[in-house]
Amino acid sequence: MRCMFDPSIKCDYINNNLAESFNGWIKDYKDLPPDELADTLRELVMKLHEKRRKIGMKLKGKIIPAIIQQIHNRTRGLKHLKVGKSGVASCEVRDTSKYNLRHVVKTDQSECTCLEWQQTGKPCEHALAFLLDRRNPRWEDYVHDYFSLEKFWAAYAGEIE
């Protein structure tokens, strides 16, 4: 349940594949002696870090483009949501496909009662339904800074030696 997650951590994908991915990444090096394994891992991380730094330097805008694309993709198929505006920045959204469940959206606070927006840092489908009524919404205004290019660049600014 979303109510049990810390909303300061922006994550919308939770599973246990991290260890499997890591093991797949190092499978050719597992038999190395520990000191060589550590050095090889350092080199792999160093190359990955540099690759992502180069990718980041080519990106334009305020928010990581893949996140904006995710939002665009999620704006399709929202006809089952009915928006009842209560103000410029808030509304009630009724989901006609799920027992008429209702959620309150507050765009000025990046909140929805479904808690998805608070947890992921990206507008939930209820918020998207409300925001789509606006003419050409600037999606970057509704995404947490966690997904900003500035944060991406900062993550890969340092050097690994």
Phi and psi in degrees as a GROMACS rama.xvg file:
@    title "Ramachandran Plot"
@    xaxis  label "Phi"
@    yaxis  label "Psi"
@TYPE xy
-62.242  -28.767  ARG-2
-64.4085  -16.1985  CYS-3
-93.3794  -5.18693  MET-4
-94.3016  148.104  PHE-5
-74.6118  117.862  ASP-6
-69.2213  -11.356  PRO-7
-76.6776  -15.4575  SER-8
-95.6114  115.872  ILE-9
-92.3124  102.325  LYS-10
-149.407  132.325  CYS-11
-122.144  12.92  ASP-12
-139.672  108.567  TYR-13
-124.762  120.044  ILE-14
-157.987  -175.796  ASN-15
-107.416  22.0947  ASN-16
-82.5048  -3.03462  ASN-17
-58.83  -48.2333  LEU-18
-63.5303  -40.1996  ALA-19
-65.6875  -40.4393  GLU-20
-63.7999  -44.5563  SER-21
-62.6915  -45.1608  PHE-22
-62.2117  -37.9487  ASN-23
-66.4472  -34.0166  GLY-24
-69.504  -34.3475  TRP-25
-107.56  10.8766  ILE-26
-55.5307  -33.4715  LYS-27
-77.6074  -7.88022  ASP-28
-116.54  -0.368988  TYR-29
-61.8264  -27.5457  LYS-30
-86.3665  -0.108497  ASP-31
-70.6119  152.834  LEU-32
-60.3117  153.051  PRO-33
-52.053  -41.7459  PRO-34
-67.9771  -39.0433  ASP-35
-70.4795  -36.9856  GLU-36
-61.6887  -46.2051  LEU-37
-61.3661  -42.4521  ALA-38
-67.5232  -39.3192  ASP-39
-65.2629  -42.0061  THR-40
-62.3407  -40.9511  LEU-41
-59.7326  -43.1933  ARG-42
-64.9571  -41.622  GLU-43
-62.3193  -45.2327  LEU-44
-65.25  -39.0802  VAL-45
-61.4277  -44.303  MET-46
-65.7705  -42.7067  LYS-47
-63.408  -42.1008  LEU-48
-59.5707  -46.7399  HIS-49
-65.8502  -40.2008  GLU-50
-60.4276  -45.4438  LYS-51
-69.5898  -33.0435  ARG-52
-62.9396  -43.1937  ARG-53
-65.244  -41.2618  LYS-54
-61.0748  -45.5898  ILE-55
-59.9761  -35.9755  GLY-56
-68.2308  -22.0379  MET-57
-86.8213  -15.5049  LYS-58
-76.6949  144.706  LEU-59
-122.009  157.271  LYS-60
106.24  -165.879  GLY-61
-102.639  -35.0536  LYS-62
-115.595  150.399  ILE-63
-55.0043  125.577  ILE-64
-54.5759  -34.3729  PRO-65
-63.0238  -32.239  ALA-66
-70.9065  -42.6191  ILE-67
-61.6528  -39.2993  ILE-68
-64.6433  -40.5834  GLN-69
-58.5194  -43.2166  GLN-70
-64.6883  -45.4092  ILE-71
-57.7196  -43.3331  HIS-72
-63.5655  -36.9927  ASN-73
-74.2369  -15.4924  ARG-74
-76.4423  -9.54883  THR-75
-83.8183  144.344  ARG-76
73.9326  36.5957  GLY-77
-105.112  16.9055  LEU-78
-66.2547  -18.588  LYS-79
-76.8638  -4.74167  HIS-80
-102.958  127.081  LEU-81
-110.842  123.8  LYS-82
-96.6983  127.596  VAL-83
-116.289  101.398  GLY-84
-71.436  139.693  LYS-85
-120.925  -0.656377  SER-86
177.901  -173.667  GLY-87
-69.9186  -35.9668  VAL-88
-115.362  3.80914  ALA-89
-140.651  156.228  SER-90
-162.715  172.417  CYS-91
-115.33  132.181  GLU-92
-115.673  126.413  VAL-93
-104.652  129.552  ARG-94
-97.2144  105.028  ASP-95
-74.3669  -11.3554  THR-96
-92.8577  -10.0977  SER-97
-128.365  70.1375  LYS-98
54.0906  31.1754  TYR-99
56.8977  35.9937  ASN-100
-59.623  144.991  LEU-101
-119.746  142.766  ARG-102
-134.049  142.996  HIS-103
-99.3038  127.933  VAL-104
-111.583  133.304  VAL-105
-126.839  98.8314  LYS-106
-69.0923  -30.8588  THR-107
-70.1704  -17.0417  ASP-108
-113.102  2.81417  GLN-109
51.9861  52.1892  SER-110
-132.326  148.365  GLU-111
-144.45  147.836  CYS-112
-69.618  -11.1676  THR-113
-75.2732  -14.8256  CYS-114
73.318  -3.27103  LEU-115
-62.8319  -43.8634  GLU-116
-60.7266  -43.2582  TRP-117
-65.7069  -37.2119  GLN-118
-76.3891  -41.4196  GLN-119
-94.5023  -23.2626  THR-120
82.6572  2.46943  GLY-121
-121.099  143.897  LYS-122
-57.9404  136.279  PRO-123
-77.29  176.027  CYS-124
-63.3715  -30.5984  GLU-125
-67.5489  -43.6114  HIS-126
-66.4258  -39.6827  ALA-127
-62.6185  -40.6799  LEU-128
-60.4041  -40.8917  ALA-129
-68.8151  -45.8042  PHE-130
-68.2637  -27.5249  LEU-131
-65.4219  -20.891  LEU-132
-70.1083  -20.2158  ASP-133
-81.5816  150.689  ARG-134
-77.9316  119.627  ARG-135
46.4161  66.1957  ASN-136
-63.3111  142.648  PRO-137
-88.136  98.1648  ARG-138
-57.4766  -33.1103  TRP-139
-62.3013  -21.4893  GLU-140
-73.8912  -13.5885  ASP-141
-115.862  10.1072  TYR-142
-110.703  140.404  VAL-143
-62.0115  148.682  HIS-144
-59.4088  -19.7057  ASP-145
-52.4673  -32.5606  TYR-146
-95.3186  13.708  PHE-147
-77.6555  153.449  SER-148
-64.4475  -31.9268  LEU-149
-58.9705  -43.3769  GLU-150
-68.5652  -38.7834  LYS-151
-61.5434  -47.1647  PHE-152
-61.9084  -40.8812  TRP-153
-64.39  -36.2078  ALA-154
-63.4858  -31.0339  ALA-155
-112.696  18.054  TYR-156
-76.9637  -33.3621  ALA-157
-73.0899  171.64  GLY-158
-117.279  146.338  GLU-159
-105.313  129.102  ILE-160
